[in-house]
Amino acid sequence: MSVGLDKKEFPGINLFDLTGRVAIITGGSKGLGLAMAAGLASAGAHILLVNRNKEEGENAAKELADTYPVDSYFFQADVTQQAETEAMAAFAFNQWGRIDILINSAGINIRGAIDELSLEDFKQVMDVNVTGTWLSSRAVIPYMKKGKRGSIINLASALGLIGLSNRTPYTSSKGAVVQMTRALSLEMAPFNINVNAICPGPFLTEMNLPIADTEEGLKFVVGATALGRWAELKEIQGAAIYLASDAGSYMVGAMLSVDGGWTAR
C-alpha cells in the first residue's frame, strides 16, 4: 500500500545539488575556505576564490578546475576594502550572470594576553573578520536580490559562542559575526536570501598549527571536545553544502556548530 511519497515533494539527495549555481568564497585558497570550495564544487557549483595572495589563489583555482567539472576562477581582493569587494562581486556577476552563494571565510587570529597585544593587533583582527564579512555581504546582496535568491554563509567560530583566554581580538570578532549573522538574516529573509553561520571548532588549519602540539592546544582546545581530536578539513564540507543548497532553505540566522562537541560541554 502506497504511503503517498512524491519525489517532487521529497527529492532526497537532489536537495543538495548545486549544479549551475555560483559561489564566491573569500579566504578560499587554503584551509577551511578551500575545503568548502571543494565541497561546493563537488556538488556542481561554479567557484570564485577570493584572496590577497595571487599565486596561491590561482594555483588553488586551477586545482579545483582540474578536479571538478565546474568553472573555477580566482579574483585578487582585500576584503577590508569596499571598492575591492564590489569589484569582486561585479566580476562574478559579469562572468556568470548570477551570484547564488557567498561564504565569508577570510579571517585572521592574533593570540596573546590583553596587556601584551597592541591596539593595532585588535583592530587588524576586527577589520578582517568583521568589516570584511560586512563589506563582502554588502557587495553581493544587490545581485542576490536581482536573482531573488541567495545564501550567505559566515564563518563564525565556537569561540564566538564560548570564551577562551588570550583570545580577546578573535573571540570579540567572532561574537560580532554571530550577531551580524542574526541581524542580517532578519533583514534578508524577505528577499529569499538565507544568512547563516558555521561555527567551527578545532580544525587543524594553518592558523592553528602554532598551538597544535602545545599544552594549550591539547588540553584546552582538542581536550575540550567530546571527540578528543582535531577535525579534518573535509568535515566542514557537509555543513557548507547544506547551508548553500535547497536542503537548508528553512535555515535563517542559525549558528551551525561543527566542533566535535566543544560547545556541548
N, C-alpha and C positions, 0 to 999 in steps of 0.2 A: 504494500500500500504506500503510495507516494505521500511524503510529508510536505510537499509543495515548495521544494527548494528551486529557486530560479537563478540560473547562472548570471543573469544580468543584475539581479539584486545582490547576489553573493558571489562576486567574481573571484574570490580567493586570492591566489598568488598574483593575479593580474593587478591587484590594487597597488602593488609595489613597482609596477612597470613605469619607467621614466623615459621611455623612447621618445625622442624628438624634443624633449624639454631642455632648457638652457640653464646651466648653473654657474654662478660666479662663486669662487672660493678664495677669500683673502687669506694670506698666510698659507697658501695652498701648495707650496712647492716642497714642503717637508713635514715630518711629524704627523700630528693628527689631521692637519689640513689636507695633506696629500693622501692619507688613508681614507678620509671621507670623499675626496675627489675620485679616488679609485672605486670606492663603493658606488657612488652615483653613476660613474661611467659604466660599471658592470651592469647597472640597471637600465642603461641606454641613454643617459643624459649627455649632452654636449657640454664641454667643460672650458671655463676660462679661469686659469690660475692667475692670481694677483700677488705680487711680492715686490720688494725693492731690489732683490738680487737677480739681475738679468740672466746671468749664466745658469744659475741654479733653477730659475723658473723655466727657462727654455728647455733645459735638459729634462725636467720633470714633465713638461707638456708633451715633449717628443715621446717619452717613455709611455705616457698614457695613450697617446695616439697609436703607438706601435702595439700596445697590449689589448686595447678595446676598439671595436668598430664604431667609434664616435669621433666627432671633431674635438680637438683639444688645442687650445691656444694659450699663450702667456701674454699678460699685459703688465708692464712695469709701473708700479704706482706706490706712493706713500699714503697710507690710509688716513694719516693725520692732516692731509692737505685736501681741502674741499675741491679745488679745481681738478686734482688728480683722481679723486673718487668719481667725480662727474664725468671725466674723460673715460674712466673705466667702464661705467655704465653705458655711455654712448657707444663705445667700441663694441660691447657685447650686442647691443641692440642693432647696430649697423651690420654686424656680422650675421646675425640670425633672425632679426626682426621680432625678437621677443626676449624677455627675461622672466624665468619662472622661479628660480631658486637663488637665494643668497645665503652663503654660510660665512659668518663673520668669525674667522678663525685666527686672524692676525693678533698676536699678543706677545707680551714680554713679562718677565718676572725678575725683580731685583730684590734679593733677600737681605735681611740684616736687622739688627736691633734698631729701634727708632732713633736712638741717640747716636747711632753710627751712620745712619743714612742721611743724605743731603735732601734739601727741598727739591733739587733738580731730579734726584732719583725718583721721588714720589710723583712729581709732575710728569716725568717721562712715562712711567707705567700707566698713569691715568690717561695720558694723551693717546697712547697706542690702544689700550684696552677699552677705554670708554669713548673718547672722542672719535677714534677710528671706527668703532662699531656704529656710532650715531651717524657719522658722515656717510659711511658706505650704505647704510639703510636708507638714509635720506636721498641718496643718489639714485637708487634703483626703484624706489616707490612710485615715481611718476610712470615708469614703464610697466610696472606690475598693475597699476590702476588702469592703464591703457589696455592691457591684456585681460583685465577683470579677474585676475587670479594671481596668486604668488605664495611663496613660502620663504620666510626669513628665519634662519636658524642661528642664534647667537651662541658662542662658546662661553658659557659662564664657567663654573667650577664647583666642585664640592666645597672649596674654600670661599665660595660666595654664599654658602649656607651654614658653614661652621667656621670656627676660628682656629688659628694656629700661630704660635708665637713667631716672631721675627719675619712676619709676612704682612705688615700693615699696608704697604702700597698695593700688593697683589690682592689681598682679601678685600680691601676697600674698592678696588676697581671691579672685581667680580661681583661683589654685592651690588654695585651700581648697575652692572649689566643685568643682574637678576631683576632689579626694579625697572630698568629701562624696558626689558622684555615684557613685563606685565603691563606697563603703561602703554607701550606701543601696540601690544596685541589688542587692547580695547579700542585704540584709535583706528586700527587697520581692519578689524573684523567686518565692519560694514562694506568693505571693498573686496571681500573674499580673499584677503591676504592674511595668512596664518603666521603669527610670530610666536616662536617658542625658543627655548634654550636647552642645550645639553650641558649637564654638569659633570664633567669627567672627574674621576678620582685619580689615583696614582698610575698614570701611564708612563712608561719608560721612554720618554721623548728626550730630545737633545736638551730641552730646558731642565729636565730632572736628572740628567746624568751626573751633575756635580754632587748630588746627595744620594746617589744610588746605593753606595756601599757604606755610607756613614751611619753612625748610631741613630741620628735623627731620622734618616730615610728608612732604616729597618724597623725602628721602634714606633715612631710617631706617624709615619706615613703608611708603609706597607703593613706594619704590625697592627695598625688601627682598622684594617679591612677585615671583613668576615672571611674572605678567601685567602688572606695572608700572602698575597703575591702582587707583583706589578702586573698591570694589564698589558695585553698585547695590542699593538696598534689596530689590528683587524677587528678588535672588539668594539670599536667605536662606529663601525660601518653600518651596522643594523639600525642603530638609533638615527643616524643621518638619513638613511634611505626611508625609514618610516616617516619621519617628520617632513621630508621633502615630497613624499608621494601621496596619492589619494588615500592610502591606508591611515594617514594621520590627519585627515580632513576635519575631524572634530576636535583637534588639539589646538587650544588657544591659550597662550600665556602660561604654558606648562614648563616646569623645570624637570627635565628627564635625567635622572641620576644614573650614570654609568660608572659606578665607583666601587664595585666589589663588596658593597655593604658597609662602606665607611660611614655614611651619614645615617645608617640604620641603628648604629650603636647609641 
